[in-house]
Amino acid sequence: MILNLISSPRNISTATMYSFANHGAFKVMDEPFYGYYLNLTNADHPGKEEIIQSQPTAAAEVIEWINKTKEEFGQVFIKNMAHHLIEMDLGFLKQYQNILLIRDPEQLITSFAKVIPNPKMTDIGVKRQYDIYEFLGGECVILDSNEVLKNPEKVLIKLFDQLDVPFNSNMLHWNKGALPEDGIWAKYWYNNVHNSTGFSKRITRKKIFPSHCQKLLSESIQYYQKLYKYAIKAD
């Protein structure tokens, strides 16, 4: 079995990977298409050259790497980013059990703009998630990060019921520190997760939305809303 998480950025994807790593039955893989994406787009990301050197940069080679990991470990959980899965034949996704991890675009863009001040639709992955959903004919599970954080146990139990896989309560907590499977970019992005021991509710104070991103929000909210109605709810 290959469980394939397809997330937007500035989400709880890394915490979700840590959760699955603590399940006990899954080998986790951290963003195996990151090097491919950076090599293809030349996007300005911290540690770009180091990341490109650390992974296969051809889509077919990444898929082969995933398949070999499945052969070795039996059950694999992949943390993927939607905006990495571009300019490739997506047919291989139909061999996986896919999970879309979405987030309210207002929250996503507010957070993302602190890192990349002028994000584009191709940066935030919201439309790409919807395109992938349509490509899969809706044959995937949808998680919304806010719903997960309301009640992680309840939402994960519902997820595992849909996947027909036994849930393990060990997923709700993990030890502080890094995972051996962390990508080499962890030093730039994973500090909060390395200091966590479980899913943490976000601070509820209102953060100021960057006004110059209003058009991007208007364009992305429609795709999010279409997906959110199918998301597993905590209530």
N, C-alpha and C positions, 0 to 999 in steps of 0.2 A: 504494500500500500504506500502511495505517495500522497501526502496531504500538502497542498500547495496554497499557502497564504499569499494573496495578492493585495498589497496594502498601498494606501496613499502615504506620503511622507508626513513627518511630524505627527505620528499616530502612536499607538501602543504596540507596534509590531515587534519591537525588540523585547518588550516585556512578555508578549505572547510567545515568542521563541523561547525565552527562559522558562516560561510555564510548561511548554511542551517538552523541553529538555528534562524537566523534573518529573514528567509522567512516568518515565522508566522504560517505555516500549518504543520510543522513537529516537532515531538519529537526526539531529537538526542540522540544517545547512543555512548559512547566513548569506543572503543576497548573491547567489551564484552568478547572476547576470550583470553585476555591478561593473566588473572590468569590461565586459562586452559593451555596455552602455557608454562608459567613459571613452573607450577607444573609438566608438562610432561617432559620438557627438562632440568630443573634446570639451565637454562641460567643465566649468571651473569649480572643481570640488577639492576640499582639503585632501592631500595625499594622493592626488590623481595618478601620478606615475607609479607610485608604490602599489596602488590597488591594481592597476593594469598589469603589472609584473606578477602579481600574486595569483591571478586567475586566468583560465582560458578566455580568449577574446572573440572566439567564433561561436555563434549560437549552437551549431551542431556539436561542438566540443563540450559546451556546457551541458547540453542534454545528455551526452554520453557520460559525463561525470556524474550527473544525477542518477542515471540508470545503473552505473557501477556501484554507487552508494546504496541504492536499493538492493542490488544483488548481494552486497556484503552484509547489510544490516536488516533487511526485511521490511521494516517500516521507517519511512522517512518523513520528516516535517521540513518543508522549505519555507523560509521567509523570503518572499519576493516583493519587489516594488513594481507597481503597475507601469510607471514611466520608464522602467528598464526594458519592458517587453515590447520593443518597437522594431519595425523593419525586419520582421521574421515571420515565418510560417508558424502560426499558433496551433497547428493541428496536434502537436504533442500534448497540449493542455487537456485534451479530451481523454488522455490516458490516466489523468490524475483525478483526485477528488479535490476540487477547488473551493477555497474560502475567500470571499472578498471582505477585506477589512476597511470600512469607510469611516469618515469623520466629517462632521459639520464643516462645510467649507469656510464659514466665517472664522471658526476657531483655527482651522488648518492654515488659512492664509495669514491670519494674524501672527501665528507662530512662525510660519515659513519666511515671512517677509523680514523677520529679524536676522535671518541667515542670508537670504538672497533678497535684496531690497525690492527688486522689480520682477516678481515671479510671473511666469506665463502658464497657460493651460498645460503645456507639455512638461512643466516642472512639477505640478501638483498632482497629476495622475487621476483626477476625478473623472474627466471624460474618458480617459483610457480605461478606467475600471468599467464604465458603462459599456464601452465598445466591446470589452472582453466578455461582459455579461451577455450581450446580444450574440456574440460569436458562439458562446456556449449554449445558446438557446435557453438561458435561465437555469441551466443545470449546474448550480453551485449554491453554497450556503453563504449568507451575508451576515456579517457581524458589524455592529456599529460600536465604536469605542466608548461612547457615552453610555450606551446600554450595558456594555461589559462592566464598566466601572461602577455602575449603580449596584450591581449584584454579580460579581464574577462567578461565584459558584453556580448560581441559578442559570446564568447564560451559558456557561461551559457545559453544564449537564445537558441542557437543551441541544447544544451543538453536538455533543457526543451521541445523543439519541439519534440525531439526523444522520450522523456519519456511521452509525451502527458499530461504534467502537466503545469499549468500556472506559468510563471516566475514572480518573484517579485523583483523589483529593490532594495529593502531593503537589498537583499543579497550581494550587492556590498560593504556595509559598516557595521560596528558594533562598539559598544562602547568598549573602553579600559577595561581591566579587565578579570576576569575568568568567566566561565559559571558554573552554578550549576551542570551540567552534566559532567564536567571534571572528568577524572579518578584521583585517588589519586596520580598518578605519574606526574601530571601536574607540580608540584613544581620542578621536575627535567628537564622537557623538554619544557614547554610552555611559557617561559618568553618572547620570541619574539612575540608570538601571543597575549599574554596579554597586550603587549605594542603597538599593532597594531590597526588600525581602518579599515582595508581593505586589499585586496590583494596587496602586494608590490613587485615591480620588484626586482629581485636579482641583487646584485652588479656585474657588468660585468667584473671586473678585473680577470685575469687568475689565478686560484689557481693551485698549483703544485700537479699533480697526484702522489700518492704513487707508486713508481716503483715496489714494491714487490706485488702489486695488479694487475699487468698487465695480468697475466693468468686469473684472475677472470673477468677482463674487456673483454678479448677476448671471454670467454665462455658466458658472459651475453649479449653482444651486439647483438648477433643473435636473441635472444628472444625479446629484446626491439624493434629491427627493424621490426620484423614480426608484432608486435602489433601497432607500431607507424603508419604504413601505413593506419590503420583503425581509427586512432584517429581524433577527431574533430579538425579542423584547424581554426586558428584565421583569416586567409586570405580569 
